[in-house]
């Protein structure tokens, strides 16, 4: 089935095992397929009429494409080979959102057992899906407003950001089990008293295991060092900064895009890519730029 409209609204992307990029097309109930070798889009995979607003996407070890469905209480799975779509209904949960619904949001794959974990932003729940039986278990979230989550691919720790109405900035360190989890919660440093941070997304550095957090209220970035249980804080180069996610280069830099809506909210009014390089021989610091170099590249 083809979506009748030609507005797709790609939201998130992940590279599949076949080397192609898969996008969640938020406006088209579909998964987009981009071939970087041919530099062309292949036909989208329709996820279903009930797959309203596909959101965050991840790829498992079998190549299946998993994604949250923010407009409905579901998680989706697409087989990129057969094009078959499966929608998994989530348990009924009381909504804390103004418009109703809990908004399934973050999702990631446990590297140890292949289980799928997800968050429900306005339901204060996190859940686990068995990849074989597709059975669902849900638990109370250790943080309010659970949003983005990432597994450390080395030790299997699940990291989760949480905020509610941009008033509580929390980071949860989670050890998952098939029947639940154990967690420890850390409060991000305030800009000053009464001005709390708003963590949005996070990424786990594949070489160091440090957790990098996007913070979108006080023009700062955070790096949490798990072994020391402390934060390093870095000021952004421009005011009005709003970043979306962290990715990492082969030489170890932590990079993020700076693209608030509207763009005029950003100082200079031009989107940018920001990369932070940790200086190995510099003294460590609780805050500031003593152990990093921040650079940004402007897109014309």
HELIX and SHEET records of a PDB file:
HELIX    1   1 UNK A  263  UNK A  265  5                                   3    
SHEET    1   A 4 UNK A  10  UNK A  15  0                                        
SHEET    2   A 4 UNK A  21  UNK A  25 -1                                        
SHEET    3   A 4 UNK A  30  UNK A  35 -1                                        
SHEET    4   A 4 UNK A  40  UNK A  46 -1                                        
SHEET    1   B 4 UNK A  54  UNK A  59  0                                        
SHEET    2   B 4 UNK A  65  UNK A  69 -1                                        
SHEET    3   B 4 UNK A  74  UNK A  78 -1                                        
SHEET    4   B 4 UNK A  85  UNK A  89 -1                                        
SHEET    1   C 4 UNK A 104  UNK A 109  0                                        
SHEET    2   C 4 UNK A 116  UNK A 120 -1                                        
SHEET    3   C 4 UNK A 125  UNK A 129 -1                                        
SHEET    4   C 4 UNK A 136  UNK A 140 -1                                        
SHEET    1   D 4 UNK A 146  UNK A 151  0                                        
SHEET    2   D 4 UNK A 158  UNK A 162 -1                                        
SHEET    3   D 4 UNK A 170  UNK A 177 -1                                        
SHEET    4   D 4 UNK A 180  UNK A 187 -1                                        
SHEET    1   E 4 UNK A 199  UNK A 204  0                                        
SHEET    2   E 4 UNK A 211  UNK A 215 -1                                        
SHEET    3   E 4 UNK A 220  UNK A 225 -1                                        
SHEET    4   E 4 UNK A 230  UNK A 235 -1                                        
SHEET    1   F 4 UNK A 247  UNK A 248  0                                        
SHEET    2   F 4 UNK A 254  UNK A 258 -1                                        
SHEET    3   F 4 UNK A 272  UNK A 278 -1                                        
SHEET    4   F 4 UNK A 292  UNK A 298 -1                                        
END                                                                             
